Amino acid sequence: MANIIIRQATEGDAAEILEIYAPYIKETNITFEYEVPTLDDFKKRIQEIASHYPYIVCLLDGKMVGYAYAHRHMERAAYQWNAELSVYVAKDCLRLGIGKALYNALIEILKLQNVQNLYAIVTYPNPNSEKMHQYFGFQTIGIYPKTGYKFGQWIDVIWLEKSIGEHEKNPKPLVSIGEISGEVITNILDKCSAAIKRSANGYTR
């Protein structure tokens, strides 16, 4: 039986996370970065995000195979109840349900943080990502045509949105990830790990 663990990321995970991310930079237009960040820069990114929002990783039999995180969407004060999501899965571990499990964990934690709206920015076309977001009930709310240039071509980007809050007249203040019970977060992550096990059993790298 495959040993699946989803847990919160630490700076010590940076090198393994970067191993997953680097091929997306060098080989795809899924991310608009041109250059692979240095390890030190990537550690700073993890630290900055994880101090406020969920940044989680998935391990399959001890090997890092995916990660996902949320971060603030727009900087002005009135936008503070929004979050933007990102997920990356090792290319040899696609279609095992890892991306869905990581996204599900993010969403459940963000609800506890009183986030109201979720956003994803996805290069278009990207059938796998579009299908996953549709699964979670995201709606396409706009397109930026030919907004990015990479590998000799102009690339469209679609914006997707999902509401997870009640949009009350007086919204509850945001809760930092550090203010949520560690036990509650662990329970969410364990539940999402179990969902992957049903897909990953029998898989060999």
Secondary structure, DSSP 8 states (H G I E B T S, - for coil): ---EEEEE--GGGHHHHHHHHHHHHHH-SSS---S---HHHHHHHHHHHHTTS-EEEEEETTEEEEEEEEEESSSSGGGTTEEEEEEEE-GGGTTSSHHHHHHHHHHHHHHHTT--EEEEEEEES-HHHHHHHHHTT-EEEEEEEEEEEETTEEEEEEEEEEE-S---SS------GGGS-HHHHHHHHHHHHHHHHHHHTT---
